[in-house]
Amino acid sequence: MSIHESARIGQDVELGEYVVVEEGVVIGNQVTIGHHCVIKAGTQIGDRTVIGDLTILGKKPGANRKMARKPAKDLPALFIEADVRIGSQVTVYAGSVIGSGVLIADHASIREQIVIGQDTILGRNVMVEPNTIIGSETTIQTSSYITADTVIEDQVFIGPCCSMSNDKYMASGKGHHRGPRIRRGARIGNNASLLPIEIGSQAVVGAGAVVTKDVVPGATVVGNPARQR
């Protein structure tokens, strides 16, 4: 175990074997951290949070010369509110805020500049790309891909293996990056594909649909390309 002298650790904290806690980390009371976890510099963890084995919190993003959109250089520290549960082999990057009561399941990847509202669920192997907002009481199920620059409002349901795009021109240099906008209470079925469109509040997208145009509030769309029923 390696704990930096500047780290602040609350009462009744359980740390597994080979945990690394870097400088400036703040860990609240009654937190449980599993084996082989790395808590990167400045990360703040709220009370009663549970973190599974082999998880990395507060990771800084990397880049290479080819990347058109370089990650921000000066990200704030990762902030995790109280009563959060994070599974095993999860990576949550710096510059994000995880709301109270959130559940992040095993193998998920949460990139930088993400805000996740309270009591939201992210299933196993979910990937959330940068500059994305996810509301409260939302469920995103197993292996869904949330592209960068997406907005998902409160009480949205997204089924397994949903895939989203923020660039309908596929890196041709045309247009600008903008992920889908999914409004409050919308429901997205298994294996749906969403281009950079808006899905209105309480709308339903059927399983396997390919959504290329906006969906009005309350509508149900199915098929490829998706059409209103």
N, C-alpha and C positions, 0 to 999 in steps of 0.2 A: 504494500500500500504506500502511496506517495501523496501527502497532503501539504500543499504550500503553506508556509507560515502566515501568509496574509489572508488565507481563507477563513471564513466565519461559518461555523457549524453549530446548529441549534441543539436543543435537548432531545434525547431519546432517538437519535439518528442511528440507523443500522447501515454499515458499509460492508460490502462483500470483500472477498479476497482480490488483491491486485487492482484496487480502485485507484485512479489518478485524479486528484483534485488540484487544479492549477491556481495561479495567483488571482486574488480578488473574488473568488467564488463565494457566493452566499447561499447556504443551505438552511432551510427553515426547520421547524420542529417536527419530530415524528416522521421524518423522511426515511424511506428504505431504498437503498441503491444496491443493485445486484453485483455479481462478480465481473471483473475485467471491464468495468465502465470507465470512460474518460470524460471528465467534466472540464471543459476548456475555460480559459481565463475569462473572468467577469460574469459568468453565467449565474443567474439567480433562480433558485428553486423554492417554490412555496411550500407551506406546511402540508404534511400528510401525503405528499407525492410519493408514488411508487415507481421505480425505474428497474426494468429487467436487465438481465445479463448482456454484456457485450454491446452496450449502447454508448454512442458518442453524442454529447450535448454541447452546442456552441461552436461547432466546426466552422472554420473560415472557408469560403469557396475558392476554387482555383480557376485558372484560365490558361489559354495558349494564344499564339499570335493569330490563329485563324478565326477565333471567336469574334463575331460582329458586335455582340453585346457583352462587354466585359462586366463582371460583377463589381459592385461598389467596393472601394478600398477601405473606407472607414465605417464599418458597420457597428451599431451598438451591440452590447452583449445580449445574448439570449435571455428572455424573461419568461419564466414558467410560473403561473399562478398556483393557488392551493388546490389540493385534491385531484391532481392530474395523475393518470396512469399511463405509463409508457412501457411498451413491451420490450422484448429482447431483439438485439441486432437492429436497432433503430438509429438513424442519424437525423439530428435536428440541428440546423445551421444557426450561426449567429445572426442577429438582426431580426429575429422573429419573436412574436408574442403568442404564448399558448394560454388560453383562458382557463378559468377554474372548471374542474370537473371533466375536462377533455379526456378521452381515451384514444391513444394511438397504439395500434396493434403491432405485432412483430413485423420486422423487415421493412417498415415504412421509411420513406425519405422525405423530410420536410426542409425545403431550401430556405434561403435567406429572404428577408422582407415579406414574411408571411404573418398574417394575423388570423388566429382561429378563435371563434367565440366560445362561450361557455357551454359545457355539456354536449359538445359535438363529438362524433365518433368517426375515426378514420380506421378502416379495416386493414387486414394484413396486406403488405406489399403495396400499399397506396403510395403514389409519388405526387408531391405537390411542388410545382416549379415556382421561381421567384415572383415577387411583386403581386401576390394573390391575397385576396380577402375571403375568408370563409366565415359565415355567420354562426349564430348560436343554434343549438339543438338540431344540427344538420347531421345526416348520416351519409358517409361515402364508403361504399363497400369494397371488398377485396380486389386488389390489382387494378384499381382505377387510376388513370393518368390525368392529373389536373395541370393543364399547361400554364405557362407564365402569363401574367397580366389578366387573370380571371377574377370575376366577382361572383361569389355564391352567397345568397342571402340566407336568412334564418329558415329553419324547418324544411330544408330541401332534402330529398332522398335521391341518392345516386346509386344505382345497382352495380353489381360486379362488372369489372372490365370495361367500364366506360372510358372513352378516349376523346381528348379535346385538342383542338388546334388553335393557335393564335396567329397563324400566317398562312392564309389561303393561297399565296403565291409561291410557297415552298422555297424560301431563301433566294428568290430571284432579285431581291432589292426593291421590288414594287411595294407600295402601300406601307403600313406601319403595323407593329405588333399590337394586337388587342385580343385577349381571350374572350370566351363566352361570358355573357351576363345571365345568370340564372336567378330569377326573382323568387321571392318568398313562397314557400309551400309547393314549388314545382317538384315533379317526380320524373326521374330518368330511368328507363329500363336497362336491363342487362345488355352489355355489348353495344350500346348506342355510341355513335360518333358525332361529335359536335364541332362544326366549324365556328369561326368568330361571329356568332349570332347572339340574339337575345331570346331567352325563353321566359315568357310572361308568368306572373304569379299564378299558382294553382294549375298550371298547364301540365300535361302528361306527354312524355315521349316514350313510344313503345320500344320493346326489346329489339335490338338490332337496327334501329332506325339510323339513317344518315341525314342529319339536320343541316341543311345548307342555307335556310332562310329563317328569319325571325318567326317565333311562335307567339301568337297573341294570348293574353291571359285567359286561362280556363279551357283552352283548346286541347284536343288530343291529336297527336300526329303519329303516323306509322309509315314504315316502308323506306325505300331507297330510290330516289330522294324522298324524304319524309313529306307526307301530305296530310291535311286535316281530314279526319273521319267525318 
